[in-house]
């Protein structure tokens, strides 16, 4: 299936959930980011239950806490 | 109000010739007020550009004093300012650029007890803080009293910003929900920051503020604008208002405070 990750189209195995996607994409610590699927925020407590389908748009939003 | 003498016509001439600003816009800036929270890497360029632009009243809040390690990026402070409260040093730099404005220097750390009286007198608030506890507190307080504000965050070679009009556009918590677990995300002096990145994001926030005050164009709302300087890549990531948002949804109740600050952020940098 094709997913758009942060505006970039990529191919993935069918039936991936968000936890699996994070692993495939090499995200080492899921606490470092927030995940948005088709404009909807997904709470990390349901990453495993949230399946992705062809055409979904996924945004990885990294926490940036600096400013000083 | 601005006295339209030759000096002021000349000082603001490059604004005045902009169709979207003009004399009327410049007067609007002079009668506007902005609160900048943080007088560091983001707060410095924000303060200097808003002062230069002629924003009539600028409040600036910070608890810290200028340290040698700040000077690689915090351009409102100079070597001679080391040891001075940052808000005093920033105020002096702002007034040196533009003596026609009022600068209110507030030497304090924002917390759940002082944030509402701090933000309420101002038209617009800017987050230039360096920790998640403060960033989420500012978001909560601005949503609570319906105060538009600019979120900003930087890390190493990257920056992100979003302009938030509470209850109209997505808030910081719509995108991030809650602070990450303590120390899971580097935010402190150990992570490092390319000095110019602070300048880039700060000036984007300053431009967003001026646009808001002048009602020009479209704000960076309902999206996070993020950039990575290493590859010089800019992205707009769409964020919708979360109908279940912990902070800004209709069913949310906001209780200020309670965010834990990571231990490494509390130490002076």
Interface residues (C-beta under 8 A of the other chain):
Chain A: X6 X7 X29 X31 X32 X34 X36 X39 X40 X41 X43 X59 X61 X62 X63 X64 X65 X66 X67 X68
Chain B: X38 X40 X41 X42 X43 X64 X70 X74 X127 X128 X129 X130 X131 X132 X135 X152 X153 X154 X155 X158 X159 X160 X174 X175 X176 X177 X180 X181 X184 X185 X187 X191 X193 X198 X224 X226 X235 X237 X238 X239 X240 X242 X244 X245 X265 X269
